[in-house]
Structure formats: C-alpha cells, structure tokens
C-alpha cells in the first residue's frame, strides 16, 4: 500500500520534532506550511517537500491530498480544520482545535456532517501510564499532577504564540489538562463531569496561567483531581508527574521517576518501574494514524472525545481564579 500523500500545517509546534522522522517514514509528505518559514525549511528538507508560509497555499496546491496534520497556532485551528473538512481530507489535529467551546463544536459538527474522520493526539491513551492505572479498574477517585517547564520555553522552541492568551486560548490548562481529563472520563465511563477550578499566573506573571487545579465530579459520584502547570524549572528532568487511581480492584500509583505500585483489595502489593516520558508516545501515534487511515482512524481518539475534554476546560476557565 502506498503511503498517504500528506500535508503538515505548522511543524514549528514543539511536538513535531518528537515524531518528524516517523511522519517521513510512514507518509509521503507533499507540502509543509508554517508562519515561521525558516523553521519549516528544516522539515521541508527532511521530508523533501515544498514549504509555504500559509496553510491555505498548501491546501490550494494539493486539494486531493490523502491526509493532513494540523499543528498550527490554536487561533488558526478551527479555520484550518474546516477547510480540510470541506475538501474531504482526513486529518489529525492537536488539541485544543480552537480557542473557544464553539470553535471546537464547529469542527466536530462539520466533520460529522461531512463524514470526514479526525484523529486527536491524546497520546496517553493506551500508553504505559494508562495501562498501569487500569489495574485498579474503572476510576472511582483519581489524582493527577503534571507540572511541566516554565512558559518562557515557548519563546525559544518555535511557538511564542503559546504565551499570548488571545492566540493560545489559555495556558497550562488548555495545553496539558485535556490529556488527563480524557484519561479520567475514559476510565470512569463518562462523557461529562462537573468542573471546579482555581487558576493562577502568580509564579511567572505572564498573561497565561502557569498553574491550574481542577476537580471533576461525575453524576455517579466519581471524583478526579487534576493539577497541571508551567511551574517546573527548566531542567533535563522536564517535569514532575504523579498519578493515583482508586477503583474497585485496588489502588494504582505512579511517580515522576517511574516507580509504580498496585495494591489489590486483598492487600497484596506489586511494584514496577515505568517510562513515564510522554515524548516517545508521539511516534507510536503516527504509526497508529498510518495503520488506521483507511478505516477512518478506527480505535483512535476523535473529535468528539476532544470536544468532551475541552468542554471541561472551558468550564474550568469560567470557574478559575481572578488572579488571571
């Protein structure tokens, strides 16, 4: 089977270096666009593809493409997705797919009406963390901390728009929390949860929040607490993370260094060591996209999953702290 003729919009996004070689190995990249054309030229060379400054120009040049990856700034995501849907081109989109609840809803509604499949980069699905936590059974109570590096890193990694609230739509909550909202909802067997939140930008004083604490409560009494931040020092350690799931089968926990334990309801405990770095999961995701494109991304997270997670994010912003 021939590799999909693929467009990549916005490769200066910080996730693209994590999977760029795999994109080239699994797809035939036919066009690249980025508002930072100098950054994009590296990917044009890597993939042997022409580079454009505007995603509209790539689409105009290749209206019959088989696939597109959408990594553009958040305030361009809705329009890029809608244009691809109108052209009947299946796509992969980074969260959040827009800067408001209505923008994400627009993309979902258009995709469903047109029958165009969308895959979403919820890379934690099926990964080591979710697999280990699943031993506890469906989440009854769950606690997640994921504290990444400072917001200033986006000024040097090719995505300075991430510290502009108007362009990014928010800070660490819109960027980091959707992964773990999705993980909790998926385990709890729910699509909705009531959200309360406290947000702050006190540590770094930028226009986007650098810490957010969310509490999710489902209609059947399950509770998930999610704390995310741009509050870890700039370090080779990258981040602090911890995960605990309490379910009918026991309690499963994971720590930053990968130390993991599971204690069952009989009191027996097993321990292990996991790779909790999410970076390698992007290569695996590209493989899954290539393998399932002909089946409409069957088994991968989709736009409705993203809309469910983002609805909670927007509720969190409505509830958030006035320190923003």
ZAVO-536017 format. One record per residue: residue in one letter; x, y, z of N, C-alpha, C, CB in turn. Coordinates in steps of 0.1 Angstrom, whole numbers, padded with zeros to 4 digits, always signed. Last residue first. Glycine has a CB too. Layout:
N
AXYZXYZXYZXYZ/...
END
This chain:
324
X-0059+0357+0373-0055+0358+0359-0060+0372+0353-0062+0347+0351/X-0070+0358+0397-0056+0363+0396-0051+0363+0382-0047+0354+0405/X-0095+0347+0399-0094+0361+0393-0080+0366+0392-0102+0370+0401/X-0095+0312+0389-0092+0323+0399-0091+0337+0392-0078+0320+0405/X-0123+0297+0371-0109+0299+0376-0107+0312+0384-0100+0300+0364/X-0146+0290+0359-0146+0289+0374-0133+0294+0380-0148+0275+0378/X-0141+0292+0333-0152+0300+0338-0151+0301+0353-0165+0295+0334/X-0121+0274+0330-0117+0288+0329-0128+0297+0334-0115+0291+0314/X-0136+0251+0334-0126+0254+0344-0122+0269+0342-0114+0245+0342/X-0152+0251+0311-0158+0252+0324-0148+0256+0335-0165+0239+0328/X-0132+0246+0293-0138+0259+0293-0146+0261+0305-0148+0260+0280/X-0125+0219+0301-0115+0230+0301-0122+0244+0302-0105+0229+0289/X-0149+0206+0295-0145+0207+0309-0134+0218+0311-0140+0194+0314/X-0148+0208+0267-0159+0214+0274-0156+0216+0289-0172+0205+0273/X-0126+0193+0261-0125+0208+0261-0136+0215+0267-0123+0212+0246/X-0135+0167+0264-0125+0172+0273-0124+0187+0273-0111+0166+0268/X-0155+0167+0243-0158+0164+0257-0148+0169+0267-0160+0148+0259/X-0139+0173+0221-0149+0182+0225-0153+0179+0239-0161+0181+0215/X-0123+0149+0220-0117+0162+0222-0127+0172+0227-0110+0167+0210/X-0143+0131+0213-0135+0129+0226-0129+0142+0230-0124+0118+0224/X-0150+0141+0188-0160+0141+0199-0153+0139+0213-0171+0130+0197/X-0126+0136+0173-0130+0150+0176-0141+0151+0187-0135+0156+0163/X-0110+0107+0188-0115+0115+0178-0120+0129+0182-0126+0108+0171/X-0085+0082+0194-0094+0093+0199-0098+0102+0188-0087+0100+0210/X-0088+0051+0174-0080+0063+0179-0090+0073+0185-0072+0069+0167/X-0105+0032+0164-0098+0029+0176-0090+0041+0182-0089+0018+0174/X-0101+0042+0130-0108+0033+0140-0099+0030+0152-0113+0020+0133/X-0095+0060+0110-0089+0061+0123-0096+0053+0134-0088+0076+0128/X-0108+0050+0087-0113+0062+0094-0108+0064+0108-0128+0062+0094/X-0093+0030+0076-0105+0026+0084-0111+0038+0092-0101+0015+0095/X-0072+0041+0065-0082+0035+0056-0094+0031+0063-0075+0024+0049/X-0057+0048+0088-0063+0059+0079-0074+0053+0071-0052+0065+0071/X-0044+0031+0105-0059+0031+0105-0065+0041+0096-0063+0034+0119/X-0017+0033+0102-0023+0020+0101-0038+0020+0100-0018+0012+0113/X-0012+0060+0105-0009+0054+0092-0016+0041+0091+0006+0052+0090/X-0019+0062+0132-0026+0070+0122-0024+0064+0108-0020+0085+0122/X+0000+0046+0144-0014+0042+0145-0022+0050+0135-0020+0045+0159/X+0023+0060+0139+0022+0046+0133+0007+0043+0133+0030+0036+0141/X+0018+0083+0154+0019+0084+0139+0017+0070+0133+0033+0090+0135/X+0019+0071+0180+0007+0077+0175+0007+0078+0159+0004+0091+0181/X+0046+0065+0182+0036+0054+0182+0022+0059+0177+0034+0049+0197/X+0056+0090+0183+0060+0081+0172+0049+0070+0171+0074+0075+0174/X+0045+0099+0207+0041+0105+0195+0045+0097+0183+0048+0119+0194/X+0056+0086+0229+0043+0082+0225+0039+0088+0212+0033+0085+0236/X+0080+0097+0237+0081+0086+0228+0067+0082+0223+0088+0074+0234/X+0070+0118+0256+0076+0121+0243+0076+0109+0233+0090+0127+0244/X+0062+0111+0281+0052+0111+0271+0058+0113+0257+0042+0121+0273/X+0078+0092+0304+0080+0103+0295+0070+0101+0283+0095+0103+0289/X+0077+0070+0321+0066+0080+0321+0068+0092+0312+0064+0084+0336/X+0084+0038+0321+0088+0050+0314+0077+0060+0313+0094+0047+0299/X+0083+0022+0353+0077+0025+0340+0085+0037+0334+0062+0029+0341/X+0087-0005+0374+0093+0008+0370+0089+0010+0356+0109+0008+0371/X+0068-0019+0402+0074-0019+0389+0081-0006+0386+0064-0023+0377/X+0052-0040+0426+0058-0028+0422+0065-0030+0408+0069-0023+0433/X+0022-0051+0443+0033-0053+0433+0039-0040+0429+0027-0061+0421/X+0007-0062+0473+0012-0051+0465+0023-0056+0455+0019-0041+0475/X-0023-0073+0487-0011-0076+0481-0006-0065+0472-0013-0089+0473/X-0049-0067+0498-0037-0061+0504-0024-0065+0498-0037-0066+0519/X-0071-0074+0484-0066-0083+0494-0054-0079+0501-0064-0097+0487/X-0073-0054+0465-0082-0053+0477-0079-0064+0487-0096-0055+0472/X-0039-0045+0457-0052-0050+0454-0060-0050+0467-0051-0064+0447/X-0018-0020+0447-0022-0028+0459-0036-0032+0457-0021-0019+0472/X+0009-0012+0427-0005-0015+0427-0008-0024+0439-0009-0022+0414/X+0033+0013+0418+0028+0003+0427+0013+0000+0425+0031+0006+0442/X+0063+0026+0403+0048+0023+0402+0045+0012+0412+0044+0019+0388/X+0086+0049+0393+0082+0040+0403+0067+0038+0404+0088+0044+0417/X+0091+0070+0376+0086+0058+0370+0083+0047+0380+0096+0053+0361/X+0097+0094+0388+0109+0085+0384+0104+0072+0378+0117+0083+0396/X+0071+0104+0394+0080+0110+0384+0091+0101+0379+0085+0123+0389/X+0049+0075+0400+0057+0087+0404+0066+0092+0393+0065+0085+0417/X+0017+0060+0404+0030+0062+0396+0036+0075+0400+0026+0061+0381/X-0006+0035+0416+0001+0048+0417+0014+0048+0409+0004+0052+0432/X-0037+0020+0423-0025+0021+0415-0019+0035+0415-0029+0016+0400/X-0057+0001+0444-0051+0014+0442-0038+0013+0434-0048+0021+0456/X-0086-0020+0436-0075-0015+0445-0070-0001+0441-0063-0025+0444/X-0108-0025+0422-0098-0036+0423-0087-0032+0432-0093-0040+0409/X-0124-0003+0420-0129-0014+0427-0119-0026+0429-0141-0020+0420/X-0099+0023+0425-0110+0017+0418-0115+0005+0426-0106+0013+0404/X-0079+0051+0423-0086+0042+0432-0098+0037+0426-0089+0050+0446/X-0049+0061+0410-0063+0058+0407-0068+0048+0417-0064+0051+0392/X-0025+0087+0407-0031+0077+0416-0046+0074+0411-0031+0081+0430/X+0005+0100+0395-0008+0096+0392-0013+0085+0402-0008+0089+0378/X+0027+0127+0388+0023+0116+0397+0008+0113+0394+0025+0120+0412/X+0056+0146+0377+0043+0140+0375+0040+0129+0385+0042+0134+0361/X+0075+0173+0366+0071+0165+0377+0057+0158+0374+0070+0173+0391/X+0099+0176+0338+0086+0177+0345+0085+0169+0358+0075+0173+0336/X+0126+0177+0328+0115+0180+0320+0102+0184+0329+0111+0169+0311/X+0152+0171+0336+0142+0163+0341+0128+0165+0335+0140+0165+0356/X+0167+0192+0326+0167+0179+0318+0157+0169+0324+0181+0173+0318/X+0148+0222+0331+0157+0212+0336+0157+0200+0326+0154+0207+0350/X+0134+0249+0344+0140+0245+0331+0151+0235+0334+0145+0257+0322/X+0111+0238+0370+0123+0246+0365+0127+0240+0351+0135+0245+0374/X+0076+0238+0366+0088+0231+0369+0100+0239+0363+0087+0217+0363/X+0053+0252+0358+0059+0256+0371+0072+0248+0374+0049+0255+0381/X+0029+0251+0343+0042+0255+0337+0050+0260+0349+0040+0267+0326/X+0007+0224+0354+0014+0237+0355+0026+0239+0345+0019+0238+0369/X-0021+0208+0368-0012+0210+0358-0005+0223+0359-0019+0209+0344/X-0040+0185+0385-0032+0197+0387-0022+0197+0376-0025+0197+0401/X-0071+0171+0390-0060+0173+0380-0053+0186+0383-0066+0172+0366/X-0091+0147+0404-0084+0160+0406-0072+0160+0397-0080+0161+0421/X-0123+0132+0401-0109+0133+0395-0103+0146+0399-0109+0130+0380/X-0147+0111+0414-0140+0124+0415-0126+0123+0409-0139+0128+0430/X-0181+0099+0410-0166+0097+0409-0159+0111+0408-0163+0089+0395/X-0209+0102+0412-0200+0104+0423-0186+0102+0422-0206+0096+0434/X-0223+0101+0389-0224+0090+0398-0214+0090+0409-0223+0077+0390/X-0217+0124+0375-0231+0123+0380-0232+0111+0390-0240+0122+0368/X-0184+0134+0386-0193+0128+0376-0207+0127+0383-0188+0115+0371/X-0163+0161+0390-0172+0152+0396-0182+0147+0386-0179+0159+0408/X-0130+0174+0391-0141+0169+0382-0149+0159+0390-0135+0162+0370/X-0111+0201+0398-0118+0189+0404-0130+0186+0396-0122+0193+0419/X-0079+0215+0390-0093+0211+0386-0098+0200+0394-0093+0208+0371/X-0056+0240+0391-0061+0228+0399-0076+0226+0396-0059+0231+0414/X-0029+0253+0374-0043+0251+0374-0046+0239+0382-0049+0250+0360/X-0004+0277+0366-0008+0266+0374-0024+0265+0374-0003+0268+0389/X+0000+0297+0349+0011+0287+0350+0008+0276+0360+0024+0295+0354/X-0021+0313+0325-0019+0307+0338-0008+0297+0338-0032+0300+0342/X-0007+0341+0306-0014+0328+0307-0012+0322+0320-0010+0319+0295/X+0008+0364+0308-0006+0365+0305-0014+0353+0305-0008+0372+0292/X+0030+0359+0337+0027+0361+0323+0012+0362+0321+0033+0350+0314/X+0040+0353+0363+0035+0366+0360+0032+0369+0345+0043+0376+0365/X+0050+0330+0374+0058+0336+0363+0052+0350+0359+0059+0327+0352/X+0033+0326+0397+0047+0322+0397+0055+0330+0387+0049+0307+0395/X+0007+0335+0391+0015+0342+0401+0030+0339+0400+0010+0339+0415/X-0015+0328+0377-0003+0331+0369+0008+0337+0378-0006+0340+0357/X-0039+0302+0384-0031+0313+0388-0019+0315+0378-0026+0311+0402/X-0071+0288+0392-0060+0290+0382-0052+0302+0387-0066+0293+0368/X-0093+0263+0403-0085+0275+0407-0073+0276+0398-0081+0274+0422/X-0125+0249+0396-0111+0251+0393-0106+0263+0400-0109+0252+0378/X-0148+0222+0388-0145+0234+0396-0130+0236+0395-0150+0233+0411/X-0171+0206+0367-0157+0210+0370-0157+0223+0379-0150+0213+0357/X-0189+0176+0361-0189+0190+0366-0175+0194+0370-0199+0191+0378/X-0186+0158+0331-0183+0159+0346-0184+0174+0349-0169+0154+0349/X-0192+0134+0305-0194+0147+0312-0190+0146+0326-0209+0151+0311/X-0189+0108+0298-0185+0119+0288-0186+0132+0294-0194+0118+0276/X-0175+0079+0314-0184+0091+0314-0179+0100+0302-0184+0098+0327/X-0159+0059+0324-0170+0055+0316-0180+0067+0314-0177+0043+0321/X-0136+0063+0338-0149+0064+0346-0161+0060+0337-0151+0078+0351/X-0117+0062+0318-0118+0052+0328-0131+0051+0335-0106+0054+0338/X-0125+0085+0303-0124+0072+0297-0125+0061+0307-0112+0071+0288/X-0122+0106+0322-0135+0103+0317-0136+0089+0310-0139+0113+0306/X-0093+0104+0326-0103+0101+0337-0117+0098+0332-0104+0114+0346/X-0083+0109+0301-0080+0097+0307-0090+0093+0319-0065+0097+0313/X-0093+0135+0296-0097+0124+0287-0095+0110+0294-0090+0124+0274/X-0079+0148+0316-0094+0148+0316-0099+0137+0308-0100+0162+0310/X-0055+0145+0305-0058+0138+0318-0073+0138+0321-0050+0144+0329/X-0054+0159+0282-0049+0145+0282-0055+0138+0294-0034+0145+0282/X-0062+0186+0290-0071+0177+0282-0067+0162+0282-0071+0182+0268/X-0041+0198+0305-0051+0191+0312-0060+0182+0303-0060+0201+0318/X-0022+0212+0288-0019+0200+0294-0031+0191+0299-0009+0202+0305/X-0035+0235+0275-0024+0227+0269-0023+0213+0274-0012+0235+0269/X-0053+0246+0291-0058+0243+0278-0048+0234+0271-0060+0255+0269/X-0036+0249+0314-0049+0241+0315-0053+0237+0301-0060+0249+0322/X-0015+0266+0308-0012+0252+0311-0025+0243+0311-0005+0250+0324/X-0034+0289+0291-0021+0285+0294-0020+0270+0296-0015+0292+0306/X-0054+0302+0263-0051+0299+0278-0037+0294+0279-0061+0289+0283/X-0055+0307+0237-0068+0304+0244-0066+0302+0259-0074+0292+0238/X-0034+0315+0221-0034+0302+0226-0047+0298+0233-0023+0301+0237/X-0041+0342+0214-0038+0332+0203-0038+0317+0209-0024+0335+0198/X-0046+0354+0238-0056+0355+0227-0054+0345+0217-0056+0369+0221/X-0023+0349+0254-0036+0343+0257-0046+0343+0246-0042+0350+0269/X+0007+0340+0245-0003+0351+0241-0016+0345+0243-0001+0356+0226/X+0023+0319+0247+0022+0328+0259+0014+0340+0256+0036+0332+0264/X+0022+0307+0222+0017+0300+0234+0016+0308+0246+0025+0288+0236/X+0036+0321+0203+0022+0324+0205+0016+0317+0217+0015+0320+0192/X+0061+0310+0201+0060+0321+0211+0045+0325+0213+0067+0333+0206/X+0073+0284+0193+0059+0286+0195+0056+0298+0204+0052+0273+0200/X+0100+0278+0192+0093+0280+0180+0078+0282+0181+0095+0268+0172/X+0113+0277+0216+0111+0265+0210+0102+0265+0197+0105+0255+0219/X+0114+0302+0229+0126+0297+0223+0124+0284+0215+0137+0295+0233/X+0090+0307+0241+0096+0318+0234+0109+0313+0226+0100+0329+0243/X+0085+0285+0255+0078+0286+0242+0083+0297+0234+0063+0288+0245/X+0098+0288+0279+0103+0279+0270+0097+0280+0256+0102+0264+0275/X+0083+0304+0296+0092+0310+0287+0099+0301+0277+0103+0316+0296/X+0068+0288+0312+0062+0292+0300+0072+0299+0290+0051+0302+0303/X+0087+0259+0325+0082+0273+0326+0077+0278+0312+0093+0283+0331/X+0076+0224+0323+0086+0235+0324+0079+0249+0323+0096+0234+0314/X+0049+0208+0341+0059+0209+0330+0067+0222+0332+0052+0210+0316/X+0033+0187+0360+0039+0200+0361+0051+0201+0352+0043+0204+0376/X+0007+0170+0368+0016+0170+0356+0021+0185+0355+0009+0166+0343/X-0010+0148+0388-0002+0160+0388+0007+0159+0376+0006+0162+0401/X-0042+0134+0396-0031+0135+0386-0024+0149+0388-0036+0135+0372/X-0063+0110+0410-0055+0122+0412-0043+0122+0403-0050+0123+0427/X-0095+0096+0414-0083+0097+0406-0076+0110+0409-0085+0095+0391/X-0119+0073+0423-0113+0085+0426-0099+0085+0419-0111+0086+0442/X-0127+0054+0404-0137+0060+0413-0132+0073+0418-0140+0050+0425/X-0120+0041+0372-0117+0051+0382-0129+0055+0391-0111+0064+0375/X-0122+0006+0368-0127+0019+0365-0125+0029+0376-0142+0018+0362/X-0091-0009+0380-0104-0010+0375-0109+0004+0372-0114-0016+0385/X-0064-0009+0386-0074-0006+0397-0088-0007+0393-0071+0009+0402/X-0052-0013+0362-0053-0025+0372-0063-0022+0383-0039-0028+0378/X-0049+0010+0349-0061+0002+0346-0063-0010+0356-0061-0002+0332/X-0025+0021+0355-0036+0025+0363-0048+0017+0361-0039+0040+0360/X-0010+0009+0334-0007+0005+0348-0019+0009+0357+0005+0013+0353/X-0021+0021+0311-0021+0006+0312-0019+0002+0327-0010+0000+0304/X-0016+0048+0314-0030+0043+0314-0030+0028+0317-0037+0047+0301/X+0013+0046+0313+0006+0052+0325-0009+0047+0325+0006+0067+0325/X+0019+0035+0288+0023+0029+0300+0015+0033+0312+0037+0030+0302/X-0010+0041+0266+0004+0042+0270+0006+0035+0283+0008+0056+0271/X-0037+0043+0259-0030+0030+0256-0015+0030+0260-0031+0027+0242/X-0034+0077+0257-0043+0066+0255-0035+0053+0251-0054+0069+0245/X-0016+0098+0255-0015+0089+0267-0024+0077+0266-0020+0098+0279/X-0021+0112+0232-0011+0101+0231-0010+0093+0244+0002+0107+0228/X-0043+0125+0216-0044+0121+0230-0034+0109+0232-0058+0118+0235/X-0045+0139+0190-0033+0135+0196-0034+0133+0212-0021+0144+0193/X-0072+0127+0171-0067+0137+0180-0055+0131+0188-0079+0141+0190/X-0085+0124+0138-0078+0118+0149-0072+0129+0158-0067+0108+0144/X-0114+0125+0119-0104+0133+0126-0098+0125+0137-0110+0147+0131/X-0131+0118+0088-0125+0114+0101-0115+0123+0106-0120+0100+0100/X-0160+0132+0076-0146+0133+0075-0140+0129+0088-0141+0147+0070/X-0188+0135+0072-0182+0121+0073-0167+0121+0071-0188+0113+0062/X-0200+0159+0073-0193+0156+0060-0188+0141+0060-0182+0165+0058/X-0210+0160+0099-0219+0162+0088-0213+0157+0074-0223+0176+0087/X-0186+0156+0114-0197+0146+0114-0206+0147+0102-0204+0147+0127/X-0173+0180+0107-0167+0167+0104-0177+0156+0104-0156+0163+0115/X-0190+0199+0117-0187+0199+0103-0182+0185+0099-0177+0210+0099/X-0190+0193+0145-0203+0193+0137-0200+0192+0122-0211+0205+0140/X-0163+0197+0151-0169+0184+0153-0182+0183+0145-0173+0182+0168/X-0160+0225+0145-0152+0214+0139-0158+0201+0140-0138+0214+0144/X-0178+0236+0163-0179+0239+0149-0172+0228+0141-0174+0253+0145/X-0168+0229+0188-0181+0224+0184-0183+0225+0169-0192+0231+0191/X-0145+0245+0188-0143+0230+0188-0156+0224+0183-0139+0225+0201/X-0158+0270+0188-0149+0267+0177-0147+0251+0176-0135+0274+0179/X-0172+0270+0212-0179+0270+0200-0170+0266+0188-0186+0284+0198/X-0151+0271+0232-0160+0259+0231-0167+0258+0218-0170+0260+0242/X-0121+0284+0217-0134+0285+0224-0142+0272+0223-0142+0297+0219/X-0100+0281+0200-0098+0289+0212-0111+0292+0220-0091+0302+0209/X-0091+0248+0187-0098+0261+0187-0096+0268+0200-0113+0259+0185/X-0079+0224+0191-0087+0226+0179-0095+0238+0179-0096+0214+0178/X-0060+0221+0212-0074+0221+0215-0084+0222+0203-0077+0232+0225/X-0047+0190+0202-0057+0197+0210-0052+0211+0211-0058+0190+0224/X-0040+0186+0167-0035+0187+0181-0047+0193+0189-0023+0196+0182/X-0055+0164+0143-0054+0177+0149-0049+0176+0163-0067+0185+0149/X-0054+0149+0112-0050+0148+0126-0049+0162+0132-0036+0139+0127/X-0079+0142+0087-0069+0150+0094-0066+0145+0108-0073+0164+0094/X-0091+0137+0054-0090+0132+0067-0078+0140+0074-0088+0117+0068/X-0107+0159+0033-0094+0154+0036-0093+0149+0050-0083+0164+0033/X-0128+0174+0021-0129+0159+0023-0116+0152+0025-0137+0153+0012/X-0128+0201+0020-0121+0194+0009-0121+0179+0010-0106+0198+0008/X-0140+0206+0044-0147+0210+0031-0141+0203+0019-0147+0225+0029/X-0120+0198+0061-0132+0190+0061-0140+0193+0048-0141+0194+0073/X-0101+0218+0056-0098+0204+0052-0110+0195+0052-0088+0198+0063/X-0115+0240+0066-0111+0240+0052-0108+0225+0047-0099+0249+0050/X-0118+0233+0093-0130+0234+0085-0126+0234+0070-0137+0247+0088/X-0091+0233+0101-0098+0221+0101-0111+0222+0092-0103+0218+0116/X-0084+0260+0097-0077+0250+0090-0085+0237+0090-0063+0248+0096/X-0103+0273+0115-0103+0275+0101-0096+0265+0093-0098+0289+0098/X-0094+0261+0140-0108+0260+0135-0108+0262+0120-0117+0270+0142/X-0067+0270+0142-0070+0256+0141-0084+0254+0135-0070+0249+0155/X-0058+0295+0148-0059+0291+0134-0065+0277+0132-0046+0292+0126/X-0054+0296+0175-0063+0306+0169-0065+0303+0154-0059+0320+0171/X-0033+0278+0179-0046+0275+0183-0057+0284+0177-0048+0276+0198/X-0010+0274+0152-0014+0280+0164-0029+0278+0167-0011+0295+0164/X-0010+0240+0137-0010+0255+0136-0013+0261+0150-0019+0260+0126/X-0010+0213+0131-0002+0218+0143-0002+0233+0144+0012+0212+0143/X-0025+0189+0116-0028+0203+0119-0021+0206+0132-0043+0206+0119/X-0019+0169+0088-0016+0171+0102-0018+0186+0105-0002+0165+0106/X-0039+0152+0064-0032+0164+0069-0030+0164+0084-0040+0177+0065/X-0042+0131+0035-0042+0133+0049-0035+0146+0052-0034+0121+0056/X-0043+0130+0007-0049+0119+0015-0051+0122+0030-0041+0107+0013/X-0050+0158-0015-0042+0151-0005-0050+0140+0002-0036+0161+0005/X-0062+0174-0034-0065+0159-0034-0056+0151-0025-0064+0154-0048/X-0052+0199-0033-0066+0197-0028-0070+0182-0028-0076+0205-0037/X-0026+0213-0032-0028+0198-0030-0042+0195-0025-0017+0192-0021/X-0026+0240-0033-0017+0233-0042-0020+0218-0042-0003+0236-0038/X-0044+0247-0013-0047+0251-0027-0039+0243-0037-0045+0266-0029/X-0029+0238+0009-0042+0232+0005-0046+0235-0009-0053+0236+0015/X-0008+0256+0008-0006+0242+0007-0018+0235+0003-0001+0236+0020/X-0022+0280+0012-0015+0278+0000-0012+0263-0002-0002+0287-0001/X-0032+0278+0038-0041+0279+0027-0035+0276+0013-0048+0293+0027/X-0010+0279+0054-0016+0266+0052-0026+0266+0040-0023+0261+0065/X+0017+0299+0043+0003+0298+0047-0002+0284+0044-0005+0309+0039/X+0043+0296+0034+0041+0303+0047+0027+0301+0052+0044+0318+0044/X+0056+0264+0024+0047+0275+0022+0046+0283+0035+0033+0272+0016/X+0078+0241+0008+0074+0249+0020+0067+0261+0017+0087+0252+0029/X+0079+0208-0006+0079+0223-0007+0073+0229+0006+0071+0227-0019/X+0099+0181+0007+0086+0187+0004+0087+0202+0003+0075+0183+0015/X+0116+0163+0021+0117+0165+0006+0104+0170+0001+0121+0152-0001/X+0117+0161+0048+0106+0153+0041+0106+0155+0026+0093+0158+0046/X+0139+0177+0054+0138+0164+0059+0128+0155+0052+0133+0165+0074/X+0132+0201+0040+0144+0193+0036+0143+0179+0041+0157+0200+0042/X+0109+0208+0055+0108+0206+0040+0120+0198+0035+0108+0220+0033/X+0121+0211+0080+0112+0199+0077+0109+0197+0062+0098+0202+0084/X+0136+0234+0075+0142+0222+0080+0134+0209+0077+0145+0223+0095/X+0116+0252+0069+0125+0247+0058+0133+0235+0063+0135+0258+0055/X+0103+0260+0092+0097+0250+0084+0107+0244+0073+0085+0256+0077/X+0119+0280+0102+0118+0268+0109+0113+0257+0100+0109+0269+0122/X+0114+0300+0082+0128+0295+0084+0128+0282+0092+0136+0305+0092/X+0087+0305+0084+0091+0298+0073+0105+0292+0074+0091+0307+0060/X+0064+0306+0105+0079+0307+0107+0085+0299+0096+0083+0303+0121/X+0040+0297+0096+0042+0312+0096+0057+0315+0099+0033+0318+0106/X+0042+0269+0075+0044+0275+0088+0046+0290+0087+0056+0268+0095/X+0036+0239+0057+0034+0253+0059+0037+0257+0073+0020+0257+0055/X+0043+0215+0032+0045+0220+0045+0043+0235+0046+0060+0216+0051/X+0036+0187+0012+0036+0201+0014+0036+0204+0028+0023+0207+0007/X+0039+0159+0011+0038+0166-0002+0038+0182-0001+0026+0162-0010/X+0051+0131+0025+0048+0145+0028+0049+0153+0015+0057+0151+0039/X+0040+0101+0027+0046+0108+0017+0042+0123+0018+0042+0103+0002/X+0046+0084+0059+0038+0092+0050+0046+0097+0038+0030+0103+0057/X+0064+0070+0075+0051+0064+0073+0042+0071+0062+0043+0063+0086/X+0087+0086+0076+0088+0071+0073+0075+0065+0069+0094+0064+0085/X+0079+0111+0083+0085+0109+0070+0086+0095+0066+0099+0115+0070/X+0069+0106+0108+0060+0111+0098+0066+0109+0084+0057+0126+0100/X+0092+0098+0120+0082+0088+0118+0072+0093+0108+0075+0085+0132/X+0106+0122+0122+0112+0111+0114+0101+0101+0111+0124+0105+0121/X+0088+0137+0138+0091+0141+0125+0097+0130+0116+0101+0153+0125/X+0081+0134+0165+0076+0124+0156+0079+0127+0141+0061+0123+0157/X+0092+0155+0179+0091+0142+0186+0087+0131+0176+0081+0142+0197/X+0090+0178+0164+0103+0171+0165+0103+0157+0171+0113+0180+0173/X+0062+0184+0170+0066+0178+0157+0080+0172+0158+0066+0189+0147/X+0057+0196+0194+0055+0182+0194+0061+0176+0181+0041+0178+0195/X+0060+0224+0190+0070+0217+0198+0069+0202+0198+0070+0222+0212/X+0055+0237+0157+0049+0232+0170+0059+0223+0177+0036+0225+0168/X+0065+0240+0132+0073+0246+0143+0067+0243+0157+0074+0261+0141/X+0047+0229+0114+0057+0220+0120+0066+0226+0131+0065+0214+0110/X+0021+0237+0102+0026+0242+0115+0037+0233+0121+0015+0244+0124/X+0007+0211+0085+0005+0225+0088+0011+0228+0101-0010+0229+0087/X+0015+0188+0061+0017+0192+0075+0017+0207+0077+0031+0186+0080/X-0001+0165+0040+0003+0178+0043+0005+0180+0058-0008+0188+0037/X+0005+0134+0022+0002+0141+0035+0007+0156+0035+0009+0134+0046/X-0005+0106+0008+0001+0119+0004-0004+0129+0015-0004+0122-0010/X+0003+0075+0025-0006+0086+0023+0001+0099+0019-0015+0089+0035/X+0022+0050+0007+0020+0059+0019+0011+0070+0015+0033+0064+0024/X+0006+0022-0009+0013+0034-0010+0011+0043+0002+0010+0042-0022/X+0008-0012+0000+0000+0000+0000+0009+0012+0000-0010+0000+0012/
END
